[in-house]
């Protein structure tokens, strides 16, 4: 039984095209309500750096990345990563361009051309 399941799983895995996950991700236009909700999840401190807000969806999960100007703080380790959980946005922390950071799917970062040298 295990051998049959393993063979079936392998066959299914081999029929899925490479990069198939990227097809399920899309860039979205951010509304002013979404922009406000993302800023609120960042505790409302600071303002968005111009042209630094990215918003998209992979499957049914929404993500965002943004850089902020905050009083007394620089832009170190930005952009900040966000994920929508239910009806609320959750701040996942900074370091969004760190290659080891998996908070936002890399396929969505590629669509956004985020963190590309």
C-alpha positions in Angstrom: 0.0 0.0 0.0 2.8 2.4 0.9 4.7 1.6 -2.3 1.5 2.3 -4.3 0.9 5.7 -2.6 4.6 6.7 -3.0 4.5 5.8 -6.7 1.2 7.7 -7.2 2.6 10.8 -5.3 5.8 10.7 -7.4 3.8 10.4 -10.7 1.6 13.4 -9.7 4.7 15.5 -8.7 6.3 14.8 -12.0 3.2 16.0 -14.0 3.1 19.4 -12.3 5.1 21.9 -14.4 8.0 23.7 -12.8 7.0 27.2 -11.6 3.3 26.2 -11.4 3.0 28.0 -8.1 3.9 31.3 -9.8 0.8 31.1 -11.9 -1.4 31.4 -8.8 0.2 34.6 -7.7 -0.9 38.0 -9.0 -0.1 41.7 -8.4 -3.1 43.7 -7.2 -3.9 47.4 -7.2 -4.0 48.6 -3.6 -7.1 50.5 -2.4 -6.9 53.3 0.1 -8.8 51.1 2.6 -6.1 48.4 2.2 -3.3 50.9 2.4 -4.8 52.3 5.7 -5.2 48.8 7.1 -1.6 47.9 6.3 -0.4 51.1 7.9 -2.5 50.4 11.0 -1.0 46.9 11.3 2.4 48.7 11.3 1.0 50.4 14.4 0.3 53.6 12.5 3.8 54.8 13.1 5.5 56.6 10.2 4.5 57.0 6.6 5.0 54.9 3.5 8.1 55.6 1.5 6.9 56.7 -2.0 6.4 53.9 -4.4 7.3 51.2 -1.8 4.0 49.5 -1.2 3.4 46.2 -3.0 0.2 44.2 -2.8 -0.8 40.8 -4.2 -2.3 37.4 -3.8 -1.1 33.9 -4.0 -4.0 31.5 -4.1 -6.4 32.8 -1.5 -3.8 34.5 0.7 -3.0 38.2 0.4 0.4 39.7 1.0 2.0 43.1 1.1 5.4 44.6 1.4 6.3 48.2 2.2 9.0 50.5 3.5 8.2 53.2 6.0 9.7 56.5 7.2 9.5 56.4 11.0 10.5 59.1 13.4 13.9 58.3 14.9 14.4 55.2 12.7 16.0 54.6 9.3 15.1 52.2 6.5 17.3 49.3 7.9 16.1 45.8 7.1 13.1 47.1 5.1 10.8 46.3 3.4 8.4 45.2 6.1 6.3 42.0 5.2 2.6 41.7 5.8 0.0 38.9 5.4 -3.7 39.1 5.7 -5.2 36.7 8.2 -8.9 36.6 8.0 -10.0 40.3 7.8 -6.9 41.7 9.5 -3.4 42.4 8.3 -0.5 41.0 10.3 3.0 42.6 10.3 5.5 39.7 9.8 8.5 41.9 10.5 11.3 43.4 8.5 14.0 41.9 6.4 11.7 41.3 3.4 14.7 41.3 1.0 16.7 38.8 3.0 17.0 35.7 0.8 16.2 33.4 3.8 13.0 35.3 4.5 10.0 33.2 3.4 7.2 35.4 4.7 6.2 36.4 1.2 6.4 33.7 -1.6 9.4 34.3 -3.9 7.1 34.0 -6.9 5.2 37.1 -5.8 8.4 39.0 -5.0 9.5 38.2 -8.6 6.2 39.6 -10.0 6.7 42.8 -8.0 10.4 42.9 -9.0 11.1 43.3 -5.3 14.6 42.8 -4.0 16.0 42.4 -7.5 19.6 43.7 -8.0 
